[in-house]
């Protein structure tokens, strides 16, 4: 299943690029645990439902960054049991927004 979610980070692109080129341990959200191997982690992903937060533990893989001109792509995938598409979208949206918040925090705290 392929799902894409974009989020705006209110920091200069060069600052965010610098953070994404560091090891993932520096910028993944706190819901991601210790590495299982090279760029592989156990992570707790989820989303907020009206009554509670729904979470699941998955194996997260962060691919090597690839630069194409001004673009930088960092592939992120996780393996899990079959999820309904809407649940998968919600967990991805939550994860991407957590990464964006962490990147913004890191970029703001480092000198340019």
C-alpha positions in Angstrom: 0.0 0.0 0.0 1.4 3.4 -0.9 0.3 6.4 1.1 1.7 9.9 0.9 1.2 12.8 3.3 2.8 16.2 3.0 3.2 18.7 5.8 4.6 22.2 5.9 7.5 22.9 8.3 7.8 26.6 9.1 11.6 26.7 8.9 14.0 27.4 6.1 14.4 24.4 3.7 18.2 24.4 4.2 17.8 24.0 8.0 15.4 21.1 7.5 17.6 19.5 4.8 20.6 19.7 7.3 18.6 17.9 9.9 17.3 15.2 7.6 20.9 14.4 6.4 21.8 13.5 10.0 21.2 10.0 11.4 17.5 9.3 11.8 17.9 8.9 15.6 18.4 12.6 15.8 15.1 13.5 14.1 12.5 10.7 14.5 9.8 11.3 17.0 10.1 10.0 20.6 7.7 7.2 19.7 10.5 5.5 17.8 12.6 3.2 20.0 16.2 2.1 19.8 17.6 0.8 16.5 17.1 -2.8 15.5 19.8 -2.5 12.9 21.0 0.0 10.3 18.2 2.5 10.0 15.6 0.1 11.3 13.6 0.7 14.5 10.6 -0.5 16.5 8.1 2.4 16.6 4.7 3.0 18.1 2.5 4.6 15.5 -1.1 5.6 15.9 -3.7 8.3 15.7 -6.2 10.0 18.0 -9.7 8.8 18.0 -12.6 10.6 19.8 -12.4 8.3 22.8 -8.7 7.4 23.0 -5.4 7.2 21.2 -5.1 4.1 19.0 -1.5 2.8 18.6 0.4 -0.2 17.2 4.0 -1.2 17.3 5.6 -1.6 13.8 9.0 -2.1 12.3 10.1 1.2 10.9 12.7 1.5 8.1 14.3 4.9 7.2 16.0 4.7 3.8 19.1 6.7 2.8 18.4 10.3 1.8 18.4 10.9 -2.0 19.1 14.4 -3.3 17.7 15.4 -6.7 18.5 19.0 -7.5 16.8 21.1 -4.7 14.7 18.1 -3.6 15.6 15.7 -0.8 13.7 12.5 -0.4 14.0 10.3 2.7 11.9 7.1 2.2 10.2 5.8 5.3 8.3 2.5 5.5 6.9 0.3 8.1 5.8 -3.3 8.2 2.7 -4.3 9.9 -0.3 -6.6 9.7 -2.9 -5.6 7.2 -4.5 -2.4 8.1 -7.6 -0.7 6.7 -6.5 2.0 4.3 -8.1 4.8 6.4 -6.3 3.6 9.6 -3.0 3.4 7.7 -3.5 7.0 6.4 -4.2 8.2 9.9 -1.1 6.6 11.4 1.1 8.0 8.6 -0.4 11.5 9.0 0.3 11.4 12.7 3.9 10.1 12.2 4.7 12.7 9.5 3.4 15.6 11.6 5.5 14.3 14.5 8.6 14.3 12.4 7.8 17.8 11.1 7.4 19.1 14.7 10.7 17.5 15.7 12.6 18.9 12.6 11.2 22.3 13.3 12.4 22.1 16.9 15.8 20.9 15.9 16.3 23.5 13.2 15.2 26.3 15.5 17.7 25.2 18.1 20.8 25.0 15.9 22.7 28.0 14.5 22.4 28.3 10.7 
